[in-house]
Amino acid sequence: MKTLGERIKEIRESLGLTQEDLAKRLKIKTGSTIAQYEANRSKPSLEMLTKIADICGTTTDYLLGRTDENESNEIKFIARAYEELPEEKRQKVLRYLKFFIEEEKNS
C-alpha cells in the first residue's frame, strides 16, 4: 500500500504541479514542506491534509490510503484553477480552448 507521502507526490505530479506550485496554492512559503510530506518525514495537519485534497481534487480518504479510488481528475483541477483567475485571464483561457477545439476538429 502506498504511503501518504507517495500519494501526495503521485497526485501532485499527475496534475503537473511542482512542489513549489502546490506550496503556493496551499499558501505555504516554500516547497520544502511539501518535500517533507512526500518523503514521509513529516505529516500534514488535518487542516492541511484537507486543503491538499481539495486543491488536488481528491479525498482525504484517498490520501490516507483508506480507499484506492482516487476521485481526482483534471477537470476538477482545471475548474478550480480557472475560478481563481481574474476575469480577463478567464476570457483568454476560453479563447485558447475554443481555438484548440476548433483546431482538433479540423485535423
Residue pairs with C-beta under 8 A, 6 or more apart in sequence:
1 65
2 10
2 65
3 40
3 65
4 37
4 40
4 43
4 63
4 64
4 65
5 37
5 38
5 39
5 40
6 38
6 40
7 62
7 63
7 65
8 34
8 37
8 38
8 52
8 63
9 38
11 56
11 58
11 63
11 70
11 72
12 18
12 19
12 22
12 34
12 38
12 56
14 72
15 56
15 57
15 72
15 74
15 77
17 25
18 31
19 31
19 32
19 34
19 35
19 38
20 30
20 31
22 31
22 34
22 52
22 55
22 56
23 29
23 30
23 31
23 33
23 34
25 55
26 34
26 48
26 51
26 52
26 55
28 34
33 42
36 42
37 43
37 44
44 52
49 60
49 63
49 64
50 60
52 63
53 59
53 60
53 62
53 63
55 80
56 72
56 77
57 71
57 72
57 73
57 76
57 77
57 80
58 70
58 71
58 72
59 67
59 71
61 67
62 68
62 69
62 70
62 71
62 72
82 90
82 93
85 93
